[in-house]
Amino acid sequence: MSDHISEQVKESINKRVRINYELEEQLVMIENALILKSQFRLLKLTNKVNIFDNQEIIASMVVAKFKNRKCINIMVIALTQSGKTGSMCATIKQYMEDSGNLMSTDNIYIITGLSSCEWKEQTKERMPASIQSRVYHRCELPETFVNEIKNKTNVLIIMDEIQVAAKKGQTIYNTFEKAGLLDKSYLYENDIKIVEYTATPDGTVYDLMKWNDASDKIIAEPGEGYTSSYDLYEKKRVKQYKDLCGYNKETDEVNHSVYDNIKEIQEDINNYNKSVYKPLYHIIRTKTGLAHKKTIENFKKIFDVDSYNFINYDRTSDIVDINNVLIKKPEKHTFIFIKEMLRCAKTLKKEFLGVLYDRYNKFPDDAGVIQGLVGRDTGYDNNGISITYTNVESIEKYHKLWLKEFNDNTINWKSKTTKYTNGILSGRNTFNNPDYFGFSDSESDSDSDSDSSEPEPIIKKFSSQEEAKSFYVNNLKATMKGRGPNKVKPNCNGYYEATIRSKKGIYTCDEIFTERRQGLSENKFRFYPCYKDINDKSSLEWHLVYYA
C-alpha cells in the first residue's frame, strides 16, 4: 500500500489505515491466535504468569483506546513492582481475542531501552512461546529489531521502562528513525500501535501528551496487597540516606562522620536482633572504582568480620542471580555490596531483607531514586520489616505526581529528560517529542536541544585546565584576545564548580551541552568543568565552548 500512496495523500491520513488480508492469510492468523491463547493457559497452569483483575482492567482500557484509529501511542504508568509484565500479557491476550483485531502474532514486539540480558530472560520466560523470539533489549534494537520490523504492517510494539535511553540521539530515537517509525504518516499508513510502560515517565509523558488525539495515557492502579514506596515512607520504614564512603583521594583519609552514618545501620540491626527477625540480608549500593572498596573497609571497622558475612555483587562476581542468594535464610547477618546492579525492572526475593541502602548522591535524580532500592522493595511480597535509606524528598514528589496523574507540571521533578523553567516542568529532548514525528501543528515548544536556526558552537574537551589553556593560546588568542581560561580551584569536597545563569554548582557534561549557547557570543568563549558521572570525581572533563 505504501508504495503507491503519494506524499500529498500520506499527509492527509490522520488515522491508522486498516490492512486488508486474503482469506488464507486471515485463517492462518486466526489459528495462530488460538495457539497464543493456549500458550497463555499453559503459562498460568505452570505459575509463570498469573494475570490479575487489575491487570485485565488495564488491558481492556488499552484495547478500548486503540478502537480509536487516530490513536497511535498509549502510555501506561504503573507503580514499581506492581505487575507491569502481567499487564503486558493481559494486553496482548485481550487484543488478540478481539475479533476486530486480526493480526499476525509475528507482529508483536516487546522492547526496552535497558541494556539487560537479565530483563530479557525474565521477560521471555513470562511470555508465550509465540512471542519470546521478539523480546529485545537495547543492544538488539539498532540491527536485529530494525531488520525484523522494517516494512511490516499492522504491528503492536510494547515498550518497557520507556524512561531509559529516551533522549534524542539515544538508542530508542535512533532505532525508530532507522526503522522509519519516527514518522506519524508512516505509523498511520502501516497501522503501527505503540504501548509504553513505565513507573517513572519523566519528560516522556509531557511530550507524548502533546500528540493530541494520537496519544493517550493510563494510570494503572495496583492490585490489593500492594506496598508502594510512599506506603513504606508512611510506615517510617524509609530514612534519609547519607554518605557511607567519605574517602578523599587527595588526603587519603575518610571523613569520620561516615562512621556515624554506618552506626545508624548498626542500630537497625541491633533492633532486628531484639526481635524474631534475625539474621537478615542488608544490601548496600556503593559508588564505583576505589570508593567501592573504601566503603566495604568502612563497614568492617564497625562490624566484626567474624560475626557478619560480606558479599560483593557486581558484573565480575560469581553470582549469576542475586535471588539465588536471597531465597536462602542467612546463617548470620550478611552485607551484600552492590555496584551498578539492581536497577529498574529487577524483582527481588524479599523474605529475608533487612536494610537496603542506596548510594548517596548530593544531587539526586528523582527517577533513579524511585527505580532504585526503594523501588525493588515495593510490590505484593514486602516482608513488613525492611528499612530503606534513600532520598526521602523524591518519594514525596513522586507521590504528588501520582495523585495528580502526572498532569501537575509545577513539581520540580529532576531527571535526565525533564526541565524545570520558571516554575514549569516539561519534557527535555525526549524521543516522544511530537516535532520528531511530524506533528507540526502540535502545541509543543521546540526544546532548547532540538534543531535550531542558531549557529552550533564548538565544544572542545580536555582532561586538564593546562591542556585547555595551551589550546586557547595556540588557536584562539589571536582572534579572542585576553589570557584565556582562568584557573579554577576545587571546592572543599574536591569538586570543580561551574557557573551557568548565575547559578554556581557541580554540573554534568550533559547539562553543559544543554546550556552550551548560554552567555556565548562572537569572539567570546565559555569554560566549564563538568563530570560524566557526578558521583565520580575521576570523570572530570574541561569543556571550552566557542563559535568558530
MODA-V420701 format. One record per backbone hydrogen bond with DSSP energy under -1.0 kcal/mol. CO is the residue of the C=O (numbers start at 1). NH is the residue of the N-H. Records with the same first field share a line. If there is no record, write none. Layout:
BEGIN
CO=NH ; NH
END
This chain:
BEGIN
1=4
6=10
7=11
8=12
10=13
22=26
23=27
24=28
25=29
26=30
27=31
28=32
29=33
30=34
31=35
32=36
33=37
34=38
35=39
36=40
37=41
38=42
39=43
40=44
41=45
42=46
43=48 ; 49
44=47
52=56
53=57
54=58
55=59
56=60
57=61
58=62
59=63
60=64
61=65
62=66
64=67
65=68
68=71
69=16
72=194
73=216
74=196
75=218
76=198
77=220
79=82
83=87
84=88
85=89
86=90
87=91
88=92
89=93
90=94
91=95
92=96
93=97
94=98
98=101
104=107
105=108
107=156
109=158
110=136
111=160
114=138
116=120
117=121
118=122
119=123
120=124
121=125
124=127
128=131 ; 132
131=134
132=135
134=110
136=112
137=140
138=141
140=145
141=146
143=147
144=148
145=149
146=150
149=152
155=193
156=109
157=195
158=111
159=197
161=164
165=172
166=431
167=170
170=174
171=175
172=176
173=177
174=178
175=179
176=181 ; 182
181=183
183=187
184=188
185=189
186=190
187=192
188=17 ; 191
190=154
191=155
193=157
194=74
195=159
196=76
197=162
198=78
201=204
203=207
204=208
205=209
207=210
208=211
211=214
212=215
214=72 ; 73
216=75
218=77
223=226
227=379
228=232
229=233
230=234
231=235
232=237
233=236
237=388
239=390
246=255
248=252 ; 253
253=248
255=258
257=261
258=262
259=263
262=266
263=267
264=268
265=269
266=270
267=271
268=272
269=273
272=275
276=278
280=334
281=354
282=336
283=357
284=338
288=291
289=292
290=294
291=295
292=296
293=297
294=298
295=299
296=300
299=302 ; 303
304=307 ; 308
309=335
311=337
313=339
314=317
321=324
322=325 ; 326
323=327
325=328
333=309
334=282
335=311
336=284
337=313
338=286
343=346
350=353
352=281
354=387
355=283
356=389
357=285
365=369
366=370
367=371
372=376
373=377
375=378
379=227
387=356
388=239
389=358
390=241
392=396
393=397
394=398
395=399
396=400
397=401
398=402
399=403
400=404
401=406
402=405
404=407
409=425
411=413
414=366
417=428
419=426
421=424
424=421
426=419
429=168
430=433
433=436
434=439
437=184
438=440
439=442
447=450
458=546
460=544
462=542
464=468
465=469
466=470
467=471
468=472
469=473
470=474
471=475
472=476 ; 477
476=480
477=481
491=494
495=491
498=505
500=503
503=500
505=498
507=531
508=512
509=513
510=514
511=515
513=516
515=518
517=520
521=524
526=545
528=543
530=541
531=509
533=536
536=539
537=540
539=532
541=530
542=462
543=528
544=460
545=526
546=458
END
